[in-house]
């Protein structure tokens, strides 16, 4: 199946040339600016694609850093205990004093 629409299949070279000349006559003064803008956009797009590709390659080539450093020491032990009743009593005494 052809991707070209049926309208463009019926156009010959002479019709395409006439449409092209009419386009230049209508948009002639804006064509250089349009071309310049299109060129800058294309360069910017290619630069972005290259940077993205470089970041992906860099990420694949870099070894993964360990999540935690390996240590031989035992983890710290928590020795302090807190009684809930003591805190409740302390807060009640503070309220009575004020």
LOKOL-923473 format. One line per field, with one value per residue (C-alpha): x negated, y negated, z negated; residue number from 1. Coordinates in nm, 2 decimals. Example, Ala and Ser with C-alpha at 12.3 -4.5 7.8 and 13.67 -1.06 7.14 Angstrom:
BEGIN
X <- (-1.23,-1.37)
Y <- (0.45,0.11)
Z <- (-0.78,-0.71)
k <- (1,2)
***
This chain:
BEGIN
X <- (0.00,-0.13,-0.19,-0.14,0.21,0.42,0.42,0.04,0.03,0.24,0.00,-0.26,-0.60,-0.44,-0.17,-0.43,-0.64,-0.35,-0.26,-0.63,-0.65,-0.33,-0.47,-0.79,-0.59,-0.36,-0.62,-0.94,-1.04,-0.98,-1.15,-1.51,-1.39,-1.19,-1.49,-1.72,-1.48,-1.43,-1.81,-1.86,-1.58,-1.74,-2.08,-1.94,-1.75,-2.05,-2.26,-2.00,-1.99,-2.37,-2.38,-2.10,-2.29,-2.61,-2.44,-2.29,-2.62,-2.79,-2.53,-2.58,-2.96,-2.99,-2.99,-2.72,-2.84,-2.76,-2.45,-2.63,-3.00,-3.11,-3.22,-3.33,-3.20,-2.88,-2.58,-2.53,-2.32,-2.05,-2.08,-1.85,-1.49,-1.21,-0.91,-0.58,-0.45,-0.74,-0.67,-0.30,-0.37,-0.62,-0.38,-0.11,-0.34,-0.43,-0.07,0.00,-0.29,-0.17)
Y <- (0.00,-0.34,-0.61,-0.89,-1.03,-0.99,-1.37,-1.38,-1.07,-1.26,-1.56,-1.58,-1.77,-2.07,-2.10,-2.06,-2.33,-2.57,-2.51,-2.56,-2.89,-3.01,-2.92,-3.12,-3.42,-3.42,-3.33,-3.44,-3.69,-3.46,-3.15,-3.25,-3.30,-2.98,-2.79,-2.94,-2.86,-2.51,-2.46,-2.58,-2.35,-2.06,-2.13,-2.17,-1.84,-1.65,-1.80,-1.69,-1.34,-1.31,-1.42,-1.18,-0.89,-0.99,-0.99,-0.64,-0.50,-0.66,-0.51,-0.16,-0.18,-0.31,-0.03,-0.05,-0.19,0.03,-0.08,-0.07,-0.05,0.29,0.27,0.54,0.36,0.46,0.23,0.00,0.14,-0.08,-0.05,-0.33,-0.24,-0.47,-0.40,-0.55,-0.59,-0.82,-1.06,-1.08,-1.15,-1.42,-1.59,-1.58,-1.74,-2.02,-2.10,-2.10,-2.35,-2.60)
Z <- (0.00,0.09,-0.18,0.07,0.07,0.39,0.45,0.49,0.71,0.97,0.98,1.25,1.25,1.41,1.14,0.87,1.03,1.05,0.68,0.59,0.78,0.63,0.28,0.35,0.47,0.16,-0.11,0.06,-0.20,-0.49,-0.34,-0.45,-0.81,-0.80,-0.67,-0.93,-1.21,-1.08,-1.06,-1.42,-1.54,-1.36,-1.50,-1.85,-1.81,-1.70,-1.98,-2.23,-2.09,-2.10,-2.46,-2.55,-2.38,-2.55,-2.89,-2.83,-2.71,-3.01,-3.25,-3.10,-3.11,-3.47,-3.74,-4.00,-4.33,-4.64,-4.83,-5.17,-5.24,-5.37,-5.73,-5.97,-6.28,-6.44,-6.41,-6.71,-7.00,-7.16,-7.54,-7.65,-7.74,-7.79,-8.01,-7.88,-8.23,-8.34,-8.05,-8.12,-8.49,-8.40,-8.17,-8.43,-8.69,-8.45,-8.40,-8.77,-8.84,-8.58)
k <- (1,2,3,4,5,6,7,8,9,10,11,12,13,14,15,16,17,18,19,20,21,22,23,24,25,26,27,28,29,30,31,32,33,34,35,36,37,38,39,40,41,42,43,44,45,46,47,48,49,50,51,52,53,54,55,56,57,58,59,60,61,62,63,64,65,66,67,68,69,70,71,72,73,74,75,76,77,78,79,80,81,82,83,84,85,86,87,88,89,90,91,92,93,94,95,96,97,98)
***
